[in-house]
Amino acid sequence: MTEVSRTRPTEIGLPGPTPRDMLRSMRFISREPLAFLGRMAAEHGDTVAFPIPGPPVLLVNDPADVQRVLRTGGRSWSKQTVQYAAFARVTGPGLLAADGPTWLAHRRVAAPAFHHERIEALGGLVGEAVDDAVAARLRTPAFASGDVADLAELCHHVGLDVVGRTLFSVDLTGQAAELLRTTGSAAELVVRQGRSLVSTLAWAPTPTNLRLLAARRRLARATAGLVAQRRDAVGPGAASYGDDLLGLLLDSDLTDEQVGDELVTMVIAGHETVASALSWTLMLLAEHPAAQDRLRAEVAAAGEVSFLRHREALPFTRAVVDEALRLFPPAWVVSRRAREDDHLAGRDVPAGTLAIISPWLVQRRAEDWPDPEAFDPGRFADGATQRPAYLPFGAGPRLCIGRELALAEMVVVLARLLGEFRVSLPPGYVRPAPETLAAVQPEGGMPLVVTRA
């Protein structure tokens, strides 16, 4: 690793590395961005100024400043950053990458699909998705109790299946292999571009750009097929195309291309984040068998549980989920650009300032989380997740629209899977390294020993 020599005050009076330090660290930044950001915070403090030409580029790690940036999103701070421009190369201007009036209009159209009443009715569909994935991978003659299985792969299939069943009312299992390959490739390419602090030419025929274009076209064909399938099923002149997300989008004033953008957004964001979070949660439970035993006992005692009232019925299981999301937040970095002059870390910052926020770092801040690297579900025993230093789904008006569905889905998956199986560490276990894609994934998957309980 490159040694960073010293802290230097920048033009706005905030500490940070020197230009020479940054040049020496470029390979480190590319290979291990989370480790690089962590080192910057450790060496320079909660607010780090990077010596990048143009408006200031700041790593913002203080929870008060993080909340200021995220909660004024759309007013003082926007998503007009390289990171979201890269996402838009694949998703189009969907909810993930859109900003301003476009985002607000699309959010209002999609919101009814995530109302509590509708989500409550989806619990059975999530359970069916888990059962089908388990049946296809763990209840087969080829799999024996005590074998090692890649549970990250299972989690990705469950996540994609849940998106299809709950948001589009379709079975995506027949397209799962192609969709997972395409979304995985797109996520890798998007993050490769988004790691750059300067824009790249989208039209240049580079290998990355050409691969991104191919992935975008494959995803567009898949979503166009979903739109055509729904239109054919409902028929012309129908009063409504349905109350799921796809139906709401088709009932709106959005064009078919805009509908497709939102579907691509949900396919990528909806399954990548849940699959990531579940994979790390299963790893933590394999590393902490006493916590796994407690979870399994709670699930067995609770019986049938209301989808959205899982916190009351399964408080420890939900606390496990919350703590896993603290340690391994799927969205490892977010960025915002100042629309106007603002005030951060006791300094005036000009319009155009880029704020880089890493939930991974904020949620490991020792001032807010004693023994921050330890897995301790007891931190959330009171059920309180509204904390400034806790933002696995973002904060403010841009809080993830699928938050409640994702949390309930994770609890159901854990309850179903661990009600039947026990997970443990394989011989020679080494914890997988975090791979910083669209969501932070375990590099090489999550191979765990799976035994019938």
WOGIQUI-V197854 format. One record per residue. RES is the residue in one letter. OMEGA is omega in degrees with one decimal (none if undefined). BURIAL is + if it has 16 or more other ideal C-beta (glycine too) atoms within 10 Angstrom, else -. D_CENTER is the distance of its C-alpha to the mean C-alpha in whole Angstrom. Layout:
res: {RES	RES}
omega: {OMEGA	OMEGA}
burial: {BURIAL	BURIAL}
d_center: {D_CENTER	D_CENTER}
This chain:
res: {M	T	E	V	S	R	T	R	P	T	E	I	G	L	P	G	P	T	P	R	D	M	L	R	S	M	R	F	I	S	R	E	P	L	A	F	L	G	R	M	A	A	E	H	G	D	T	V	A	F	P	I	P	G	P	P	V	L	L	V	N	D	P	A	D	V	Q	R	V	L	R	T	G	G	R	S	W	S	K	Q	T	V	Q	Y	A	A	F	A	R	V	T	G	P	G	L	L	A	A	D	G	P	T	W	L	A	H	R	R	V	A	A	P	A	F	H	H	E	R	I	E	A	L	G	G	L	V	G	E	A	V	D	D	A	V	A	A	R	L	R	T	P	A	F	A	S	G	D	V	A	D	L	A	E	L	C	H	H	V	G	L	D	V	V	G	R	T	L	F	S	V	D	L	T	G	Q	A	A	E	L	L	R	T	T	G	S	A	A	E	L	V	V	R	Q	G	R	S	L	V	S	T	L	A	W	A	P	T	P	T	N	L	R	L	L	A	A	R	R	R	L	A	R	A	T	A	G	L	V	A	Q	R	R	D	A	V	G	P	G	A	A	S	Y	G	D	D	L	L	G	L	L	L	D	S	D	L	T	D	E	Q	V	G	D	E	L	V	T	M	V	I	A	G	H	E	T	V	A	S	A	L	S	W	T	L	M	L	L	A	E	H	P	A	A	Q	D	R	L	R	A	E	V	A	A	A	G	E	V	S	F	L	R	H	R	E	A	L	P	F	T	R	A	V	V	D	E	A	L	R	L	F	P	P	A	W	V	V	S	R	R	A	R	E	D	D	H	L	A	G	R	D	V	P	A	G	T	L	A	I	I	S	P	W	L	V	Q	R	R	A	E	D	W	P	D	P	E	A	F	D	P	G	R	F	A	D	G	A	T	Q	R	P	A	Y	L	P	F	G	A	G	P	R	L	C	I	G	R	E	L	A	L	A	E	M	V	V	V	L	A	R	L	L	G	E	F	R	V	S	L	P	P	G	Y	V	R	P	A	P	E	T	L	A	A	V	Q	P	E	G	G	M	P	L	V	V	T	R	A}
omega: {-179.1	177.3	174.6	-165.2	-172.7	172.0	176.3	175.9	-179.6	-175.9	179.7	172.8	179.6	-176.8	177.8	179.7	176.0	175.1	178.9	177.1	-179.0	179.5	179.9	-174.7	-171.8	179.6	177.5	178.8	-177.8	-175.7	-172.5	-175.9	179.2	178.9	178.8	179.8	177.7	178.5	178.9	179.1	-179.1	-174.7	-172.5	178.1	-173.4	177.9	-174.9	177.3	178.8	-177.3	179.7	178.9	179.1	-179.9	-177.5	173.1	-171.2	164.7	-174.9	-173.7	178.1	-175.3	-179.5	178.7	176.7	-179.9	178.1	-178.6	-174.1	-176.0	173.4	179.9	-178.6	175.7	-179.4	-176.0	-173.8	175.4	180.0	-177.1	177.5	-178.6	-175.9	171.9	177.7	176.8	-177.9	176.6	180.0	-173.6	-169.7	-179.7	176.6	-174.5	-177.6	-172.3	-175.2	-179.0	172.5	-175.8	178.9	179.3	-176.7	-179.4	-179.0	178.9	-179.9	178.1	-173.9	-170.4	-178.0	179.0	-177.5	175.2	-175.4	-177.0	-179.2	-179.8	-179.1	-178.0	-173.8	-176.0	179.9	179.5	177.8	177.9	178.5	179.1	178.0	-177.9	-179.9	179.9	178.9	-179.9	-177.1	-173.5	-173.1	178.3	-178.3	177.3	-178.0	-178.1	178.6	176.5	-177.6	175.4	174.0	177.8	175.1	-176.7	172.7	178.4	177.8	-178.7	177.6	178.8	177.2	-178.3	179.5	179.1	179.4	177.1	-179.5	-175.7	-170.7	-175.2	-176.6	-177.4	178.6	176.5	-178.5	-174.5	178.8	179.0	-169.8	-175.9	-179.2	-179.5	-179.7	176.5	-175.5	-179.8	177.6	178.4	-179.9	179.8	179.9	-178.1	179.3	-178.2	177.1	177.3	-176.0	178.4	179.3	178.0	176.8	-177.1	172.6	-178.1	-175.1	-174.6	-176.1	-176.5	177.7	177.4	179.7	179.8	-179.6	177.5	177.0	179.9	179.2	178.6	179.2	-178.8	179.1	178.5	178.6	177.9	-179.6	-178.5	175.8	176.8	177.2	179.1	-179.4	179.4	179.7	179.9	179.6	-177.0	-177.1	179.6	-178.2	175.7	-179.3	178.9	-179.2	176.3	176.3	-176.9	172.8	-176.4	-180.0	179.2	179.0	179.3	-179.9	177.2	-175.9	177.9	-179.6	174.2	177.6	177.8	178.0	175.3	178.6	177.6	-179.6	178.0	176.6	178.3	-177.2	178.0	-177.9	-175.5	-174.5	-178.6	-178.7	-175.4	-179.1	179.4	177.3	-176.5	180.0	-179.8	179.8	179.1	178.3	176.0	-178.9	178.8	174.2	178.0	-176.3	-174.9	178.6	177.2	177.9	178.3	179.5	178.1	-177.4	179.2	179.0	-179.9	-179.0	-177.9	-173.9	-176.1	-179.0	-174.2	173.8	-173.9	-175.9	178.5	-178.9	-178.4	-180.0	-176.4	-175.8	-174.0	-179.7	178.2	178.7	177.9	174.8	178.6	-178.5	-179.9	176.1	177.6	174.6	-176.9	-175.3	178.1	-177.5	178.3	-172.2	177.9	172.3	-178.3	177.1	178.1	-178.4	175.7	-175.3	177.6	-179.8	-174.8	178.5	175.1	178.9	-179.1	170.6	176.7	-173.8	171.4	-177.5	178.4	176.2	176.6	176.3	-178.4	177.8	174.3	178.2	-179.9	-177.6	-176.3	172.8	-177.4	-172.5	179.8	-177.4	-175.3	177.5	-176.3	-165.8	-178.6	-176.5	174.5	-175.6	178.5	178.4	176.2	-176.4	-179.1	179.1	179.4	-175.7	176.6	-179.9	-178.8	-178.6	-177.0	179.8	-174.2	-180.0	178.4	-177.2	-179.5	176.1	-175.8	179.6	174.7	-175.3	-176.8	-177.8	-174.6	-175.2	177.5	-178.6	-179.2	178.7	178.8	-179.3	179.7	-179.8	-179.6	179.6	-178.7	-179.0	-174.9	-175.3	169.9	-177.8	-174.1	171.0	176.1	179.5	-173.9	178.4	176.4	179.4	-175.0	169.3	-178.6	179.8	176.0	175.8	177.9	-171.0	174.5	177.8	168.1	-176.7	-174.3	174.4	-178.5	-179.2	179.3	-179.2	179.7	178.5	173.8	-179.2	-177.4	177.3	-176.2	none}
burial: {-	+	-	+	-	-	+	-	-	+	-	+	-	+	+	+	+	-	-	-	+	+	-	-	+	-	-	-	+	-	-	+	+	+	-	+	+	+	+	+	+	-	+	+	+	+	+	+	+	+	+	-	-	-	-	+	+	+	+	+	+	+	+	-	+	+	+	+	+	+	+	+	+	+	-	+	+	+	+	+	+	+	+	+	+	+	+	+	+	+	+	+	+	+	+	+	+	+	+	-	-	-	+	-	-	+	-	-	+	+	-	-	+	+	-	-	-	-	+	-	-	+	+	-	+	+	+	-	+	+	-	+	+	+	-	-	+	+	-	-	-	-	-	-	-	-	-	-	+	+	+	+	+	+	+	+	+	+	+	+	+	+	+	+	+	+	+	+	+	+	-	+	+	-	+	+	-	-	+	+	-	+	+	+	+	+	+	+	+	+	+	+	+	+	-	-	+	-	-	+	-	-	-	-	-	-	-	-	+	-	-	+	-	-	+	+	-	+	+	+	-	+	+	-	-	+	+	-	-	+	-	-	-	-	-	-	-	-	-	-	+	+	-	+	+	+	+	+	+	+	+	+	-	+	-	-	-	+	+	+	+	+	+	+	+	+	+	+	+	+	+	+	+	+	+	+	+	+	+	+	+	+	+	+	+	+	+	+	-	-	+	+	-	+	+	+	-	+	+	-	-	-	-	-	+	-	+	+	-	+	+	-	+	+	+	+	+	+	+	+	+	+	+	+	+	+	+	+	+	+	+	+	+	+	+	+	+	+	+	-	-	+	-	+	+	-	-	-	+	-	-	-	+	+	+	+	+	+	+	+	+	+	+	+	+	-	-	-	+	-	-	+	-	-	+	+	+	-	+	+	-	-	-	-	+	-	-	-	+	+	+	+	+	+	+	+	-	+	-	+	+	+	-	+	+	+	+	+	+	+	+	+	+	+	+	+	+	+	-	+	+	+	+	+	+	-	-	-	-	-	-	+	-	+	+	+	+	+	+	+	+	+	-	-	+	+	+	+	+	+	-	-	-}
d_center: {28	29	31	30	34	34	32	34	34	33	34	32	33	30	30	28	29	32	32	33	31	28	30	30	27	25	25	23	21	20	20	18	17	15	19	20	18	19	23	23	22	25	27	27	26	23	24	24	26	25	29	27	30	30	28	27	23	22	20	19	19	21	19	22	22	18	18	21	19	16	19	21	18	20	24	24	21	19	16	19	18	18	14	14	17	16	13	16	18	16	15	18	18	15	14	11	13	17	18	21	24	22	18	20	22	20	18	21	22	19	19	21	19	17	20	21	24	22	19	22	24	21	21	23	21	19	21	23	20	20	23	24	21	23	26	26	25	26	29	31	34	32	30	32	31	31	29	26	23	20	18	14	16	17	14	13	16	15	12	14	17	15	14	18	19	18	17	20	22	23	23	20	21	24	22	19	20	21	17	15	18	17	13	13	16	15	11	14	16	14	13	16	18	15	16	20	21	23	23	24	26	24	28	29	29	27	26	22	23	25	22	20	23	23	20	19	23	22	19	21	24	22	21	24	26	24	25	29	28	28	31	33	32	33	36	37	38	36	35	31	29	27	25	22	19	21	24	24	23	26	28	27	28	25	27	26	24	22	21	20	18	16	16	15	12	11	12	9	6	8	8	6	3	7	9	7	8	11	12	12	14	17	17	18	20	22	23	24	26	28	24	24	27	27	24	26	29	27	26	29	31	29	30	28	26	25	21	20	23	21	21	25	26	23	23	22	20	18	19	17	14	14	15	13	10	12	13	10	7	4	4	8	10	10	14	17	20	23	25	28	30	28	28	26	27	31	31	31	29	30	28	26	24	21	19	16	14	12	11	12	15	16	15	17	20	23	25	22	21	25	24	21	20	21	20	21	20	23	22	20	24	24	21	21	17	18	19	19	17	14	11	8	8	10	13	16	17	13	12	9	12	11	10	14	13	10	12	15	14	13	16	18	17	18	21	22	21	23	26	27	26	26	24	25	25	27	30	29	26	24	20	18	17	13	13	11	10	7	5	7	10	13	16	18	16	17	21	22	26	26	29	30	30}
